[in-house]
Amino acid sequence: MSTDRWPAAVAFVLHTTKKSGVSTFFLFAWMRALVVSAALLMLVCSCAASAANLKKPIQDRCDTAGLVSCAQLAKGFVEYLDGARGAGKKRATKALGKNSAEKADEFLLSMRGIADRSAAKPHLPRIRGLVGHLQQWNRQRQPISSKKQPSSWGRPARVAHRPAKPKSAPVTTSRAAPKAKKTGENEPVVVVTPDTDLSRLVGGMVAPSNDPRVTPCGSLYPSGGQCVLVGQGPLVVTDLIGKPNCGLFVAVGDPEGDPGAPTWIMHAPLNMHGARLKVDEDKGLFVGMTRPDPQCSLSWGGFIPHGSGSTTRL
């Protein structure tokens, strides 16, 4: 229906509505909804059409840059712009990968000219996104010279040119010439300390009354004491955490005989972290209790220092 007939059509609808008794308010509300729906439909159709209209300009730029698989590359762009981002990105990347990095870079740089087309304006954010992804992928697969290194959205990156400093005449001194640096000399050195080296960490949880390794404590606690040899030096104890009111203790003594006369001994309450308690090479680490109690246990941790053999882990 031509626009010059719209007033007559509207008058006819109003007359029919008045005659049938339908409220004019509801009629205009219905007509307004119809007009909005038609406008949205036209907008969607125009956007879809504009994405399809970009296929030929994109393929022309691809052919001009001397690329192969230009039809697939343009199809990938259109798919990406129409909403199928995953499929479009995959298709475009695969097609671009059949070309050299230099030619691919030339094509991506030429894509900035697509912004001048009216059909491309609704899709500029997505075009920039896909071009940026392809530029990043193209740089990773093969480095490009700094003169053609692209920035985001296909603009060459600016390279600062500084004037070369005049060379000064060599100065002769009595000092010896500096030694040439070895490869990797300036690289950062990562130092792994014994307490951060997983292969040198030791520790565990001990419940003396329930441990099959339990033995009498000898002269250390002759009346009912229970001792468990949990490790042999050299090692450093850093953590001791035990249940309170259990009569727990930790001692360092002779690992093959009577643990009496210990090098050092610590009694409950034991709640220690980050300490440095030394256990010599010929000594053993004992966890014991002054009285049996199956509900009591102690957790301990430490490490084997550098420059020593492996500790006996019991």
N, C-alpha and C positions, 0 to 999 in steps of 0.2 A: 504494500500500500504506500503511495507517494505521500510526502509530507503535506502537500496542499489539501489533502482530503482528511487530515487528522481532525480539524475543528468539527467537520460534519459528523465524523465517526463519534467524537466525544459527545456532541449534542444528541446524537441518536441513543447512545448508551444512557445519558442522563434522563432523556425522555422515557425510555423503557423502564428505567429504575423507578422513576417517579410514579409511573403507571402501575407497576407491580407492587409498590409499597415498600421496597427495600430501602433501608437507611442509606442516605448519601455518604455518611461518615464511613460506614463499612465498605462501600464501593470504592471510595478514594483510597482507603487503606489497602484494599486488594490490588488496586491499580499501581500503587506505589511499590508494593512488594514485587509485582510483576516487572516493573521497570528496573528495579535494583537487580533482580535475578538476571534479566536480560543483559544488563551492563556487565555483571560479573562474568557471564558466559562469554560475552564478546571479548573481555579482557583475557580470560584463560585461552580462548582460541587464538587471539592475536599473539600471546606469548609463545604458544606452541608453534605457531606458524613462523615466528621470528627466529626461533631456535633452528628450525629446519632450513630457513633461508640463509643461515650462516654456514651451511655445509660447503657450498660452492666457493665463497670467499676464502674459507680456511684451506680448502683443497688447492685453490689457485696459489696461495702463498707457499704452500708445501711444494707444489710443482716448480715454482720460481726459485726456491732454495735448492732444487736439485735432489729432493728426497725421494725415496721409494715408499710404497705402501701408503700413498697419500689418501686414497679413498678410505682405508681403515682408520687412519689418523683423524680425518675429518669426522667420520662416523663416531669415533670415540668421544670427540668434543661434543657432538650433538647429543649423544646419550648422556653425557655428564650434565649438560645444560638442561636436559629434560627431566632430571631427577635421579637417573640411574647412575649415581656417582661411582659406585664400586666397579660396575661393568665398564663404564666409560673410561675411568682412569686406567683400568687394566688394559683395555683395547688400545688406548692412545699410547701408553707406555710401551706395549709390545711392538706397535708399529714404529714408534720413534727409535726403538732399540735396533732396528734393522739398518740404521744409518750411522754414519760417523758422528762423533761428538761435536765436531766443528760445524757440520752441516745442520745438525739438530739445533745447535745454539743459534745459528743464523735464522732458522725458521722461527724459533721462540722469540727472538728479538723483533722479527717482523710482525708478530702478533699484536704489538702495541698499536699498529695502524688499524686494527679491527675496531677499535673504540670509536673511530670516526663514523662508522655506519650506524644509522638509526636503529636497525634491527638488533644491534648488539647491545645497546644501552641498557635494556632490562636485565641483561645477563652479565654485565661487567664484573660484579663481585665473584661470580662463579668462574668466569674466564680467567680472572686474575689468580684465583685459587688453583685452578688446574695448571696454568702456565707456571706458577711458582713451584708446584710439586714436580713438574717435569724438569724445570731448571735445576732443582736440587738433585733429582735423580741423575740428570745428565752430568753434573759435576762429580758425583760420586763414582760413576762408572769409568770416567776418564778425565783427568785434569785438563782444564783449558787454560791457555795463556792468560796472564793477568790483564792484557789489553782487551780481551774479549770476555773477561769474567763478568757474567750478568748479575745484576742485583734483582730484587723482587720486581715483578711486572716488567721484565724485559729491558730495563735500562742499564747500559754499561756502567759498571762500578767506577767511581772516580779514583784515579791513581794520582797521588800527590807527587809532583816532580820537584825535587830539591836540587839547587845548583851544586855541582861537584866542588868539593873543597880543593884548593890548589895543593899539589903535592910539594911537601917540603923536602929539602935536601937531607939525605941520611946523616945522622949524627954519630960520629965514631966515639965510643967510650971504651974504657978499660974493662968494663963488666962483660961477663960471658953472655952470649946470646941466650935468650930464654928457650927452654926446652919445648918442643912441639907437644901440643896437647894430644893425648890419646883419645881414640874414639870412645864416646860415652863418658868422658871425664866430667863434663858439666851436667850430666844427667843426675837427678835426685837419687840419693841412696836411701833405701828403706831398711831400717835397722829393726830386726826382730829380737826383742829381749826374751830371756828365758821365761818370764812370767806371762808372755803373750804368745809363746810358741806352743801350739797345741800338742806337739809331740813330746814336750817336756813337762806337761802338767800332770800332777798326781793328786790323789785324794779319794774320799769315799765316805760312807756312813758305817759306823760300828756300834753294835749293841753287845757289849762284853758278855752279858749273861746268856745270850742266845747264839754266840759265835762259836763254831766248832774249833777255832784256833785258841780258845781261852786256856790260859795256864795260871798257876799260882804266881803271885807277885814276889815271892821269896822274901828277903829281908826288908823289902820296901814296905809291904803291908802283910806281915806274917799271919795275921788272924783274919782269914776270909777274903783277902783282897783278890781280885780277878784282873788279869792283864792280857792284852792282845797285841802282838807285834804286827803293826800295820805297814811298816816301811823301814828301809835301811838306807843310811846315808851313802853318799852325800846328797842332801836335799835341804830345801828351805821351806819352813812351814809358814803360811800366810794367814790361814783362816781356821778358827776353832769355834764351833757353835754347838753347845750341849744343853740338854734339858736341865733346868735348875733343881736343886734339892735332891740330887741323885748320888752324890758322892763321887762324881766323875773327876778324873784327872788325866793329864797328858804328861809323859815323862820321856826323857832320852837317856838310855843306858846301854849296857852290854847286851847285844842281840843274841848271844850264844850262851849266856849264863844268867847269873842273878842280876836283875835290873836295879838292885839296890845301889846306893851312892850315885844317883843320876847326875848327868851333866846339868840339866835343868828340869824343873817340874812345875806344872801349873794346875791349880785346883779350881773346882767350880766356885762361882758361876763362870762359865766359859762363853764369851760372846765377843769374839775378836775377829777383825777383818783388816787386811792390808799390813800385817806384821811381817817381820823378817827374823824368824827363829831358826837358827842354824842347827843342822844335824850333821855331825862329822862323818867321814867315810866309814870309820870302824864302829859307829854307834847305830842303835836302832830306835825307832819311834814307837812308843807304847801308848795305848789307850786303855785305861783301867778304871776300876770302881773299888771303893773302899768296902762296899757291901753289895751283895747280889741284888739285882732288881731287873726283871725282864722288861720293864716298861721304859727303861732309860737307854738313850742312844746319843751318839756324838757324831757330828759331821766335821770333816777336816779337809784342808786343801793346801797345796804347795806346788813347788816346781823343782826340777833338777837343774842346778846351776851349770853354766857353760864351763868347759874345760874339765869335765868329769865324765866318768862312764855312766852307763844307765843304772838307775836305782832299782834295787830289788823291790818289785811291787807285790805285796802279799795280799 
